[in-house]
Amino acid sequence: MLNNTNTYLVIGATGKTGSRVYQTLSNMGLNVKGASRHGEVHFDWQAPETWAISLNNVDAVYLTYYPDLAIPEAPEDIAKFCALAKIKGVKHITLLSGRGEPAAQICEEIVQTSGLSNTVVRASWFNQNFSEGMFKAYIESGTIALPVGHVTEPFVDVDDICDVVVASLLDDKHNGELYEVTGPELLSFPQLADTFSTVLDKPIRFQQISLDSFVDGLSANQVDPSAIEMLSYLFTVVLDGRNEHLTDGVFRALGRPAKRFSDFVRDNHSQFGVSHA
């Protein structure tokens, strides 16, 4: 068991998972540093000169990569970061990875063979993409318009991911583990719309659109081009049915079931501008 004299570095501390991991460790009274492009510790994947300073006196790292481990630059960046972390005396890295992405799995292997204690958390799509991400506007407008058909995805709650990550940072029994984390059910995007409609008591419909229309809409809203490229990859390549199966990663790591999507919607009424029923 890691003790409370350790210092933890959360890379991407303003992101969906990173912000929760940072806050949880902080609430526990542990020494934690939040690293991001605009955080207390300046860290930028596109500026390698920021990496070394962030690793000073750090024992364990929660590693998230922006915009995604599937981009061509990721393996080289992850390899350099792990080598630097080892030189700096880091003992453990927990990596956030994505399901069904062969390029991301190359990065997983780099961390797993780095010589550092490690845990890999391989996650499916986040529930919170609809409450904190760019898909939130679809719920507010009443139409989820995306370039996808009836393929299903086992959406996972970010709070579950946070709990798995924190456990991996605090208890060495998770060293060497790969936790593939999903929610407890397979849902298509039309089924998500039905769930929102039922739980929020507000009509939400699903509309399948072309990839060109999707990209044009994102561009019009000035979404980062790298994020648009990543989303296009996810919708055209990853959402092809390869992830249409459930895993028990949350239960293996925490000994409890993963959160259901309907419970996520119910618990986040206020995020969707709807009062509790």
Secondary structure as GFF3:
##gff-version 3
##sequence-region A 1 277
A	DSSP	beta_strand	7	11	.	.	.	ID=ss1
A	DSSP	alpha_helix	16	27	.	.	.	ID=ss2
A	DSSP	beta_strand	31	36	.	.	.	ID=ss3
A	DSSP	beta_strand	41	42	.	.	.	ID=ss4
A	DSSP	three_ten_helix	48	50	.	.	.	ID=ss5
A	DSSP	alpha_helix	51	54	.	.	.	ID=ss6
A	DSSP	beta_strand	60	63	.	.	.	ID=ss7
A	DSSP	alpha_helix	74	87	.	.	.	ID=ss8
A	DSSP	beta_strand	92	98	.	.	.	ID=ss9
A	DSSP	alpha_helix	102	112	.	.	.	ID=ss10
A	DSSP	beta_strand	117	123	.	.	.	ID=ss11
A	DSSP	three_ten_helix	127	129	.	.	.	ID=ss12
A	DSSP	alpha_helix	136	141	.	.	.	ID=ss13
A	DSSP	beta_strand	143	146	.	.	.	ID=ss14
A	DSSP	beta_strand	152	153	.	.	.	ID=ss15
A	DSSP	alpha_helix	158	170	.	.	.	ID=ss16
A	DSSP	three_ten_helix	172	174	.	.	.	ID=ss17
A	DSSP	beta_strand	178	181	.	.	.	ID=ss18
A	DSSP	beta_strand	187	188	.	.	.	ID=ss19
A	DSSP	alpha_helix	189	200	.	.	.	ID=ss20
A	DSSP	beta_strand	205	208	.	.	.	ID=ss21
A	DSSP	alpha_helix	211	220	.	.	.	ID=ss22
A	DSSP	alpha_helix	225	233	.	.	.	ID=ss23
A	DSSP	pi_helix	234	238	.	.	.	ID=ss24
A	DSSP	alpha_helix	249	254	.	.	.	ID=ss25
A	DSSP	alpha_helix	261	267	.	.	.	ID=ss26
A	DSSP	three_ten_helix	269	272	.	.	.	ID=ss27
###
